[in-house]
Amino acid sequence: MMPELHFPWLEYSILTPALGSILVWWIGDRRSAQNWSIVVCAIALLFALGEWVDFSVLESYEAHDHWDFIAFLFKQDVFVIDELSAPLLPLGALIYLVTVLSTLRTKAGRFSFAWALASESILLATLSCRASWVLVGLLIAATIPPWIEMRRRGRCTRVYTIHMGLFSGLLLIGYSMFQLGRGSETLGLMSGAILSAATLLRSGIFPFHCWTTDLFEKATFGTAMLFLTPLTGAYAVMRLVLPIAPDWALHMIAIVSLFTAVYASGMALVQTEARRFFCYLLLSNASLVLVGLELVTPIGLAGALCVWLSVGLSLTGFGVTLRSIESRIGRVSLNDYHGLYQHMPRFAGFFLLTGLASIGFPGTIGFIAMELLVEGAVEVYPLIGSVVVIASALNGIAVLHAYFRIFTGRRPIAQISLQARFSERISILLLTVLIVGGGLVPGPSIASRYHAAIELGRHREVSESQDSSPLPSDVIKQP
C-alpha cells in the first residue's frame, strides 16, 4: 500500500495560489495585488518545502496526500509525490516567488499577478499529477494564461496559437492512441512517436522553437520566463514518453536535443537583443537536460536531473537580472556597450554568477551536475559527450559577451538611482545562497538524484518486461 504524507501538503500547495489568484483578481490596487501575491507565493513555497521534508522522512519512492479529498472524488490517486517530482515542486514555487518579488512598479502594470498565481497552481498540480488524462489536461491548460496576456496586450498570437494548438492536438491524439492500442505494437510505436513530437514541441526543440522567441518578444518578460524556466516539457517527457518509448527512439530524441543545444548556443552568441539571447540560452540548457533524460543510463539520467535543478535556479536568477535591468532602461540591446556596472554592481555580480552557474562553473550548483551529464553521455557514445562540452562552451562565451556589452564601456549619466531595490536584493540573496551552497555541498542533492535515476530505470525495465504496456500513469509503482 502506498504510504501517505503526514499532512495534505500537495493539495494545500496547489489550492493556495489558486485561491490567491481569485483574491488578487478582485483587488484593484496594483501595489496591494503584488503584496498579496508575494504572501501567497511564499505560503505555497512553504507548503512545497513541507512536502519535500515530509516525503524525505518517509524513505519511500512515492507517497500520496494525507486526507486526499481529490483522490476520494476521482476514486484514484491523482496527486502523488515521488523522488522525481519531490524537489521540483519547491523549485517551481521558488521560481514564481522570486519573479513576483522582483517585479518593480514599472512592470506591475503589464504583468498580471492573478494569472501568474493561476499558472503557479497549474504548474504545481502538473508536477504532482499521477492520473495521465488529468496530466494531459493540465499541460494544455498551462498554455492558456500566456495566450490571454498577449491578447490583452493587443499582440498577434498566430505563431503561439498554431504551435500550442498543434501541441495540444498531438498530446490528445497520441495518448488516445496509446490507450486504444494497448497490446498492439504498431499503435504503441505510433502513439510513442506522436507523444514524443508533442513533448519536443513543448520543449522548443528544433525545428519547433520559433514560438519561444515569439513568446519572449510579445509577452512580458516575467510571463515568458515563468512559462519556460520550470522545464515542463522535460517533465512531460519523463511521465508520458520515457515509460513507453524504446531505447532507439530515446536515442533519436537525444540526438535531436543535442543538435538543438548546439544550435541554440550558437544563436545565443550572435543575438543583438537581450530577450532573444536569454531565450536561446534557456533552450540550449533545456535541450541538454533532455539529452541526459533520453540516454537512460544511471549516470546520465542522474546528471540530467541535477542539471534540471541547477538550470532552474541559475537561469531564473539570470532572467530576473535581465528583467530588472530592462525595467530600468527599457529593452536591452547587445549591439552597444551600456557601461552599467557602476550603477548596478549587485546586478553585475549576480548576472555573472547565474550565467556561469548555468554552464557548470566550478563552485556552483551546476558543476557536478554537468560533470555527471558529460560522463553519462560518454558512456553511450563518446562523441555526444564532446558535443555537450562544445554547447556548454558556446553558452559560456555568450554569457561573457552579454556581460561585457551590458556592464562595461563608457559610464552613462543616470538621472535616478539604478541600484537594486530591497525586494530584488532578497531575491538575489536567496538564489545566491542556493546556487553557491549547492555547489559547495553537492552531496545530498547528487545522492537524491542518483537514487531517483536508479528507480526510474528500474521501473522502465519492469514496464518493458510486461506483456501489455501499462499506462504511463501506472508505470511508477512502489517496488
GIBELSUL-V440582 format. One record per backbone hydrogen bond with DSSP energy under -0.5 kcal/mol. NH is the residue of the N-H (numbers start at 0). CO is the residue of the C=O. Records with the same first field share a line. If there is no record, write none. Layout:
NH=CO / CO
//
This chain:
4=63
8=6
11=7
12=8
13=9
14=10
15=11
16=12
17=13
18=14
19=15
20=16
21=17
22=18
23=19
24=20
25=21 / 22
26=23
27=25
32=28
33=29
34=30
35=31
36=32
37=33
38=34
39=35
40=36
41=37
42=38
43=39
44=40
45=41
46=42
47=43
48=44
49=45
50=46
51=47
52=48
53=49
54=50
55=51
56=52
57=53
58=54
59=54
62=80
63=2
64=78
67=64
68=66
71=67
72=68
73=69
74=70
75=70
77=75
79=77 / 127
80=62
82=60
85=81
88=84
89=85
90=86
91=87
92=88
93=89
94=90
95=91
96=92
97=93
98=94
99=95
100=96
101=97
102=99
103=101
106=103
107=103
108=104
109=106
110=106
111=109
112=110
115=111
116=112
117=113
118=114
119=115
120=116
121=117
122=118
123=119
124=120
125=121
126=122
127=123 / 124
128=125
129=77
130=77
134=130
135=131
136=132
137=133
138=134
139=135
140=136
141=137
142=139
143=140
144=140
146=142
147=143
148=144
149=145
150=146
151=147
152=148
153=150
154=149
160=156
161=157
162=158
163=159
164=160
165=161
166=162
167=163
168=164
169=165
170=166
171=167
172=168
173=169
174=170
175=171
176=172
177=173
178=174
179=175
180=176
181=178
183=180
184=182
187=183
188=184
189=185
190=186
191=187
192=188
193=189
194=190
195=191
196=192
197=193
198=194
199=195
200=196
201=197
202=198
203=199 / 200
204=199
207=204
211=208
212=208
213=209
214=210
215=211
216=212
217=213
218=214
223=219
224=220
225=221
226=222
227=223
228=224
230=227
234=230
235=231
236=232
237=233
238=234
239=235
240=235 / 236
241=236
243=240
244=240
249=245
250=246
251=247
252=248
253=249
254=250
255=251
256=252
257=253
258=254
259=255
260=256
261=257
262=258
263=259
264=260
265=261
266=262
267=263
268=264
269=265 / 266
270=266 / 267
273=331
276=272
277=273
278=274
279=275
280=276
281=277
282=278
283=279
284=280
285=281
286=282
287=283
288=284
289=285
290=286
291=287
292=288
293=289
294=290 / 291
295=291
300=296
301=297
302=298
303=299
304=300
305=301
306=302
307=303
308=304
309=305
310=306
311=307
312=308
313=309
314=310
315=311
316=312
317=313
318=314
319=315
320=316
321=317
322=318
323=319
324=320
325=321
326=322
327=323 / 324
328=324
329=325
332=330
333=271
334=271
337=335 / 404
338=407
339=405
340=406
343=339
347=343
348=344
349=345
350=346
351=347
352=348
353=349
354=350
355=351
356=352
357=353
358=355
359=356
360=355
363=360
364=434
366=363
368=364
369=365
370=366
371=367
372=368
373=369
374=370
375=371
376=372
377=373
378=374
379=375
380=376
383=380
384=380
385=381
386=382
387=383
388=384
389=385
390=386
391=387
392=388
393=389
394=390
395=391
396=392
397=393
398=394
399=395
400=396
401=397
402=398
403=399
404=400
405=401
406=402
407=403
411=337
413=411
424=420
425=421
426=422
427=423
428=424
429=425
430=426
431=427
432=428
433=429
434=430
435=431
436=432
437=433
438=434
439=435
440=436
445=441
446=442
447=443
448=444
449=445
450=446
451=447
452=448
453=449
454=450
455=451
456=452
457=453
458=454
459=455
460=456
461=457
462=458
463=459
464=460
465=461 / 462
473=470
474=470 / 471
475=471
476=474
//
